[in-house]
Amino acid sequence: MFLILLAIILITVIVYLVATVAIVYHLKKYGVKGDATSKMAWVAIGAAIAFIVSLTILLIGTPWENIS
């Protein structure tokens, strides 16, 4: 059961990171000088970091021995 949950979580994190990298790449590549592209890229990076940190904290506090 633990390996299945770990695989699901890892796939979720990998997909989220790939989506974040794609968003930041396209914001940097197709952004126009003077618009909010830079700010949006930093917001996307910050959201990804917050998601991964909160997921890590959630997983550390999970009682894995009680999950059957």
Biopython code that builds the backbone (N, CA, C, O; Angstrom):
import numpy as np
from Bio.PDB.StructureBuilder import StructureBuilder

atoms = [
    (1, "MET", "N", (0.822, -1.192, 0.000)),
    (1, "MET", "CA", (0.000, 0.000, 0.000)),
    (1, "MET", "C", (0.866, 1.256, 0.000)),
    (1, "MET", "O", (0.571, 2.236, -0.683)),
    (2, "PHE", "N", (1.944, 1.201, 0.786)),
    (2, "PHE", "CA", (2.838, 2.360, 0.867)),
    (2, "PHE", "C", (3.448, 2.683, -0.481)),
    (2, "PHE", "O", (3.556, 3.852, -0.851)),
    (3, "LEU", "N", (3.851, 1.656, -1.222)),
    (3, "LEU", "CA", (4.474, 1.887, -2.526)),
    (3, "LEU", "C", (3.493, 2.465, -3.531)),
    (3, "LEU", "O", (3.871, 3.277, -4.376)),
    (4, "ILE", "N", (2.237, 2.051, -3.444)),
    (4, "ILE", "CA", (1.225, 2.605, -4.341)),
    (4, "ILE", "C", (0.998, 4.078, -4.032)),
    (4, "ILE", "O", (0.942, 4.906, -4.941)),
    (5, "LEU", "N", (0.868, 4.404, -2.754)),
    (5, "LEU", "CA", (0.695, 5.811, -2.368)),
    (5, "LEU", "C", (1.912, 6.648, -2.737)),
    (5, "LEU", "O", (1.774, 7.779, -3.203)),
    (6, "LEU", "N", (3.090, 6.100, -2.531)),
    (6, "LEU", "CA", (4.312, 6.817, -2.885)),
    (6, "LEU", "C", (4.380, 7.056, -4.386)),
    (6, "LEU", "O", (4.765, 8.142, -4.820)),
    (7, "ALA", "N", (4.015, 6.069, -5.176)),
    (7, "ALA", "CA", (4.032, 6.229, -6.627)),
    (7, "ALA", "C", (3.039, 7.301, -7.076)),
    (7, "ALA", "O", (3.355, 8.117, -7.942)),
    (8, "ILE", "N", (1.848, 7.301, -6.494)),
    (8, "ILE", "CA", (0.849, 8.315, -6.845)),
    (8, "ILE", "C", (1.343, 9.706, -6.482)),
    (8, "ILE", "O", (1.178, 10.646, -7.259)),
    (9, "ILE", "N", (1.944, 9.845, -5.315)),
    (9, "ILE", "CA", (2.445, 11.146, -4.872)),
    (9, "ILE", "C", (3.601, 11.604, -5.747)),
    (9, "ILE", "O", (3.663, 12.774, -6.122)),
    (10, "LEU", "N", (4.514, 10.705, -6.078)),
    (10, "LEU", "CA", (5.637, 11.068, -6.933)),
    (10, "LEU", "C", (5.184, 11.475, -8.325)),
    (10, "LEU", "O", (5.704, 12.438, -8.889)),
    (11, "ILE", "N", (4.237, 10.765, -8.875)),
    (11, "ILE", "CA", (3.713, 11.131, -10.197)),
    (11, "ILE", "C", (3.046, 12.498, -10.143)),
    (11, "ILE", "O", (3.205, 13.305, -11.059)),
    (12, "THR", "N", (2.298, 12.762, -9.072)),
    (12, "THR", "CA", (1.652, 14.064, -8.915)),
    (12, "THR", "C", (2.677, 15.191, -8.837)),
    (12, "THR", "O", (2.515, 16.223, -9.488)),
    (13, "VAL", "N", (3.720, 15.003, -8.053)),
    (13, "VAL", "CA", (4.757, 16.030, -7.914)),
    (13, "VAL", "C", (5.489, 16.237, -9.229)),
    (13, "VAL", "O", (5.760, 17.377, -9.607)),
    (14, "ILE", "N", (5.812, 15.169, -9.929)),
    (14, "ILE", "CA", (6.523, 15.296, -11.202)),
    (14, "ILE", "C", (5.676, 16.038, -12.232)),
    (14, "ILE", "O", (6.181, 16.913, -12.935)),
    (15, "VAL", "N", (4.392, 15.696, -12.326)),
    (15, "VAL", "CA", (3.504, 16.390, -13.256)),
    (15, "VAL", "C", (3.388, 17.864, -12.882)),
    (15, "VAL", "O", (3.403, 18.729, -13.757)),
    (16, "TYR", "N", (3.275, 18.153, -11.600)),
    (16, "TYR", "CA", (3.174, 19.540, -11.144)),
    (16, "TYR", "C", (4.446, 20.319, -11.478)),
    (16, "TYR", "O", (4.371, 21.463, -11.927)),
    (17, "LEU", "N", (5.613, 19.707, -11.263)),
    (17, "LEU", "CA", (6.863, 20.382, -11.588)),
    (17, "LEU", "C", (7.015, 20.612, -13.088)),
    (17, "LEU", "O", (7.474, 21.677, -13.501)),
    (18, "VAL", "N", (6.643, 19.647, -13.897)),
    (18, "VAL", "CA", (6.726, 19.814, -15.348)),
    (18, "VAL", "C", (5.800, 20.938, -15.805)),
    (18, "VAL", "O", (6.180, 21.750, -16.649)),
    (19, "ALA", "N", (4.600, 20.989, -15.259)),
    (19, "ALA", "CA", (3.667, 22.060, -15.611)),
    (19, "ALA", "C", (4.210, 23.421, -15.186)),
    (19, "ALA", "O", (4.087, 24.396, -15.927)),
    (20, "THR", "N", (4.800, 23.491, -14.015)),
    (20, "THR", "CA", (5.371, 24.754, -13.541)),
    (20, "THR", "C", (6.534, 25.200, -14.421)),
    (20, "THR", "O", (6.635, 26.377, -14.766)),
    (21, "VAL", "N", (7.406, 24.272, -14.782)),
    (21, "VAL", "CA", (8.527, 24.612, -15.663)),
    (21, "VAL", "C", (8.009, 25.091, -17.014)),
    (21, "VAL", "O", (8.539, 26.054, -17.568)),
    (22, "ALA", "N", (6.989, 24.440, -17.550)),
    (22, "ALA", "CA", (6.423, 24.862, -18.832)),
    (22, "ALA", "C", (5.815, 26.259, -18.744)),
    (22, "ALA", "O", (5.985, 27.074, -19.650)),
    (23, "ILE", "N", (5.110, 26.529, -17.652)),
    (23, "ILE", "CA", (4.516, 27.860, -17.471)),
    (23, "ILE", "C", (5.593, 28.929, -17.390)),
    (23, "ILE", "O", (5.500, 29.956, -18.061)),
    (24, "VAL", "N", (6.609, 28.697, -16.578)),
    (24, "VAL", "CA", (7.674, 29.688, -16.421)),
    (24, "VAL", "C", (8.430, 29.874, -17.731)),
    (24, "VAL", "O", (8.761, 31.002, -18.098)),
    (25, "TYR", "N", (8.707, 28.785, -18.440)),
    (25, "TYR", "CA", (9.408, 28.879, -19.723)),
    (25, "TYR", "C", (8.616, 29.725, -20.716)),
    (25, "TYR", "O", (9.175, 30.607, -21.368)),
    (26, "HIS", "N", (7.326, 29.458, -20.830)),
    (26, "HIS", "CA", (6.528, 30.212, -21.783)),
    (26, "HIS", "C", (6.336, 31.658, -21.352)),
    (26, "HIS", "O", (6.263, 32.549, -22.198)),
    (27, "LEU", "N", (6.253, 31.900, -20.057)),
    (27, "LEU", "CA", (6.163, 33.292, -19.599)),
    (27, "LEU", "C", (7.440, 34.060, -19.933)),
    (27, "LEU", "O", (7.385, 35.217, -20.350)),
    (28, "LYS", "N", (8.588, 33.410, -19.747)),
    (28, "LYS", "CA", (9.859, 34.082, -20.033)),
    (28, "LYS", "C", (10.063, 34.244, -21.543)),
    (28, "LYS", "O", (10.562, 35.278, -21.986)),
    (29, "LYS", "N", (9.687, 33.244, -22.333)),
    (29, "LYS", "CA", (9.945, 33.285, -23.767)),
    (29, "LYS", "C", (9.012, 34.243, -24.492)),
    (29, "LYS", "O", (9.450, 34.988, -25.369)),
    (30, "TYR", "N", (7.750, 34.234, -24.142)),
    (30, "TYR", "CA", (6.770, 35.020, -24.882)),
    (30, "TYR", "C", (6.319, 36.275, -24.147)),
    (30, "TYR", "O", (5.366, 36.928, -24.571)),
    (31, "GLY", "N", (6.977, 36.614, -23.073)),
    (31, "GLY", "CA", (6.601, 37.809, -22.332)),
    (31, "GLY", "C", (7.021, 39.084, -23.040)),
    (31, "GLY", "O", (7.991, 39.096, -23.797)),
    (32, "VAL", "N", (6.291, 40.147, -22.790)),
    (32, "VAL", "CA", (6.586, 41.450, -23.360)),
    (32, "VAL", "C", (7.212, 42.293, -22.262)),
    (32, "VAL", "O", (6.756, 42.276, -21.119)),
    (33, "LYS", "N", (8.258, 43.032, -22.614)),
    (33, "LYS", "CA", (8.903, 43.876, -21.607)),
    (33, "LYS", "C", (7.905, 44.873, -21.045)),
    (33, "LYS", "O", (7.126, 45.482, -21.778)),
    (34, "GLY", "N", (7.946, 45.026, -19.739)),
    (34, "GLY", "CA", (7.088, 45.991, -19.083)),
    (34, "GLY", "C", (5.771, 45.422, -18.586)),
    (34, "GLY", "O", (5.038, 46.112, -17.877)),
    (35, "ASP", "N", (5.448, 44.176, -18.940)),
    (35, "ASP", "CA", (4.202, 43.607, -18.430)),
    (35, "ASP", "C", (4.490, 42.814, -17.154)),
    (35, "ASP", "O", (5.585, 42.906, -16.600)),
    (36, "ALA", "N", (3.532, 42.054, -16.698)),
    (36, "ALA", "CA", (3.658, 41.344, -15.418)),
    (36, "ALA", "C", (4.238, 39.941, -15.581)),
    (36, "ALA", "O", (4.045, 39.091, -14.712)),
    (37, "THR", "N", (4.948, 39.688, -16.686)),
    (37, "THR", "CA", (5.478, 38.350, -16.942)),
    (37, "THR", "C", (6.429, 37.898, -15.852)),
    (37, "THR", "O", (6.319, 36.774, -15.363)),
    (38, "SER", "N", (7.348, 38.743, -15.469)),
    (38, "SER", "CA", (8.326, 38.384, -14.442)),
    (38, "SER", "C", (7.634, 38.087, -13.110)),
    (38, "SER", "O", (7.979, 37.126, -12.421)),
    (39, "LYS", "N", (6.667, 38.913, -12.762)),
    (39, "LYS", "CA", (5.940, 38.713, -11.506)),
    (39, "LYS", "C", (5.143, 37.403, -11.549)),
    (39, "LYS", "O", (5.100, 36.678, -10.555)),
    (40, "MET", "N", (4.514, 37.095, -12.683)),
    (40, "MET", "CA", (3.751, 35.854, -12.804)),
    (40, "MET", "C", (4.663, 34.639, -12.729)),
    (40, "MET", "O", (4.285, 33.617, -12.156)),
    (41, "ALA", "N", (5.858, 34.739, -13.299)),
    (41, "ALA", "CA", (6.800, 33.619, -13.244)),
    (41, "ALA", "C", (7.207, 33.352, -11.798)),
    (41, "ALA", "O", (7.261, 32.197, -11.374)),
    (42, "TRP", "N", (7.493, 34.401, -11.041)),
    (42, "TRP", "CA", (7.874, 34.216, -9.640)),
    (42, "TRP", "C", (6.716, 33.681, -8.814)),
    (42, "TRP", "O", (6.931, 32.906, -7.881)),
    (43, "VAL", "N", (5.500, 34.079, -9.140)),
    (43, "VAL", "CA", (4.323, 33.539, -8.437)),
    (43, "VAL", "C", (4.184, 32.045, -8.726)),
    (43, "VAL", "O", (3.876, 31.270, -7.821)),
    (44, "ALA", "N", (4.407, 31.633, -9.974)),
    (44, "ALA", "CA", (4.324, 30.213, -10.323)),
    (44, "ALA", "C", (5.404, 29.411, -9.601)),
    (44, "ALA", "O", (5.140, 28.314, -9.109)),
    (45, "ILE", "N", (6.610, 29.951, -9.537)),
    (45, "ILE", "CA", (7.702, 29.273, -8.823)),
    (45, "ILE", "C", (7.387, 29.192, -7.327)),
    (45, "ILE", "O", (7.598, 28.152, -6.703)),
    (46, "GLY", "N", (6.890, 30.272, -6.761)),
    (46, "GLY", "CA", (6.527, 30.288, -5.340)),
    (46, "GLY", "C", (5.414, 29.308, -5.017)),
    (46, "GLY", "O", (5.448, 28.644, -3.981)),
    (47, "ALA", "N", (4.426, 29.215, -5.898)),
    (47, "ALA", "CA", (3.329, 28.267, -5.684)),
    (47, "ALA", "C", (3.840, 26.832, -5.743)),
    (47, "ALA", "O", (3.408, 25.989, -4.957)),
    (48, "ALA", "N", (4.752, 26.547, -6.664)),
    (48, "ALA", "CA", (5.322, 25.193, -6.760)),
    (48, "ALA", "C", (6.110, 24.848, -5.500)),
    (48, "ALA", "O", (5.992, 23.739, -4.978)),
    (49, "ILE", "N", (6.904, 25.782, -5.014)),
    (49, "ILE", "CA", (7.688, 25.536, -3.802)),
    (49, "ILE", "C", (6.766, 25.335, -2.608)),
    (49, "ILE", "O", (6.986, 24.435, -1.799)),
    (50, "ALA", "N", (5.734, 26.167, -2.492)),
    (50, "ALA", "CA", (4.788, 26.028, -1.383)),
    (50, "ALA", "C", (4.068, 24.689, -1.435)),
    (50, "ALA", "O", (3.856, 24.057, -0.400)),
    (51, "PHE", "N", (3.690, 24.251, -2.637)),
    (51, "PHE", "CA", (3.017, 22.968, -2.787)),
    (51, "PHE", "C", (3.917, 21.819, -2.354)),
    (51, "PHE", "O", (3.478, 20.930, -1.623)),
    (52, "ILE", "N", (5.157, 21.827, -2.792)),
    (52, "ILE", "CA", (6.073, 20.738, -2.471)),
    (52, "ILE", "C", (6.414, 20.728, -0.980)),
    (52, "ILE", "O", (6.488, 19.659, -0.374)),
    (53, "VAL", "N", (6.618, 21.889, -0.390)),
    (53, "VAL", "CA", (6.915, 21.962, 1.043)),
    (53, "VAL", "C", (5.719, 21.477, 1.860)),
    (53, "VAL", "O", (5.886, 20.711, 2.809)),
    (54, "SER", "N", (4.516, 21.917, 1.497)),
    (54, "SER", "CA", (3.329, 21.475, 2.252)),
    (54, "SER", "C", (3.083, 19.983, 2.072)),
    (54, "SER", "O", (2.658, 19.315, 3.015)),
    (55, "LEU", "N", (3.340, 19.447, 0.884)),
    (55, "LEU", "CA", (3.194, 18.010, 0.671)),
    (55, "LEU", "C", (4.215, 17.232, 1.494)),
    (55, "LEU", "O", (3.892, 16.184, 2.053)),
    (56, "THR", "N", (5.436, 17.735, 1.571)),
    (56, "THR", "CA", (6.470, 17.084, 2.378)),
    (56, "THR", "C", (6.081, 17.081, 3.851)),
    (56, "THR", "O", (6.221, 16.058, 4.522)),
    (57, "ILE", "N", (5.598, 18.196, 4.359)),
    (57, "ILE", "CA", (5.170, 18.274, 5.761)),
    (57, "ILE", "C", (4.007, 17.326, 6.012)),
    (57, "ILE", "O", (3.958, 16.659, 7.045)),
    (58, "LEU", "N", (3.068, 17.263, 5.070)),
    (58, "LEU", "CA", (1.942, 16.347, 5.201)),
    (58, "LEU", "C", (2.408, 14.899, 5.237)),
    (58, "LEU", "O", (1.904, 14.110, 6.036)),
    (59, "LEU", "N", (3.349, 14.545, 4.395)),
    (59, "LEU", "CA", (3.828, 13.163, 4.349)),
    (59, "LEU", "C", (4.647, 12.791, 5.580)),
    (59, "LEU", "O", (4.611, 11.643, 6.023)),
    (60, "ILE", "N", (5.378, 13.741, 6.131)),
    (60, "ILE", "CA", (6.149, 13.454, 7.332)),
    (60, "ILE", "C", (5.217, 13.155, 8.503)),
    (60, "ILE", "O", (5.525, 12.309, 9.343)),
    (61, "GLY", "N", (4.077, 13.847, 8.561)),
    (61, "GLY", "CA", (3.148, 13.657, 9.663)),
    (61, "GLY", "C", (2.163, 12.507, 9.463)),
    (61, "GLY", "O", (1.328, 12.259, 10.333)),
    (62, "THR", "N", (2.243, 11.812, 8.347)),
    (62, "THR", "CA", (1.306, 10.727, 8.076)),
    (62, "THR", "C", (1.693, 9.471, 8.851)),
    (62, "THR", "O", (2.851, 9.057, 8.802)),
    (63, "PRO", "N", (0.759, 8.861, 9.557)),
    (63, "PRO", "CA", (1.063, 7.612, 10.280)),
    (63, "PRO", "C", (1.046, 6.416, 9.324)),
    (63, "PRO", "O", (0.026, 5.739, 9.194)),
    (64, "TRP", "N", (2.168, 6.159, 8.660)),
    (64, "TRP", "CA", (2.234, 5.134, 7.632)),
    (64, "TRP", "C", (1.996, 3.736, 8.178)),
    (64, "TRP", "O", (1.520, 2.865, 7.450)),
    (65, "GLU", "N", (2.316, 3.506, 9.440)),
    (65, "GLU", "CA", (2.137, 2.162, 10.000)),
    (65, "GLU", "C", (0.658, 1.815, 10.204)),
    (65, "GLU", "O", (0.314, 0.638, 10.312)),
    (66, "ASN", "N", (-0.225, 2.827, 10.259)),
    (66, "ASN", "CA", (-1.642, 2.577, 10.450)),
    (66, "ASN", "C", (-2.403, 2.420, 9.134)),
    (66, "ASN", "O", (-3.566, 2.014, 9.136)),
    (67, "ILE", "N", (-1.764, 2.733, 8.031)),
    (67, "ILE", "CA", (-2.417, 2.623, 6.737)),
    (67, "ILE", "C", (-2.341, 1.182, 6.264)),
    (67, "ILE", "O", (-1.257, 0.605, 6.177)),
    (68, "SER", "N", (-3.485, 0.611, 5.961)),
    (68, "SER", "CA", (-3.468, -0.805, 5.530)),
    (68, "SER", "C", (-4.045, -0.959, 4.153)),
    (68, "SER", "O", (-4.112, -2.072, 3.633)),
]
sb = StructureBuilder()
sb.init_structure("model")
sb.init_model(0)
sb.init_chain("A")
sb.init_seg("    ")
for serial, (resi, resn, name, xyz) in enumerate(atoms, 1):
    if name == "N":
        sb.init_residue(resn, " ", resi, " ")
    sb.init_atom(name, np.array(xyz, "f"), 0.0, 1.0, " ", f" {name:<3s}", serial, name[0])
structure = sb.get_structure()
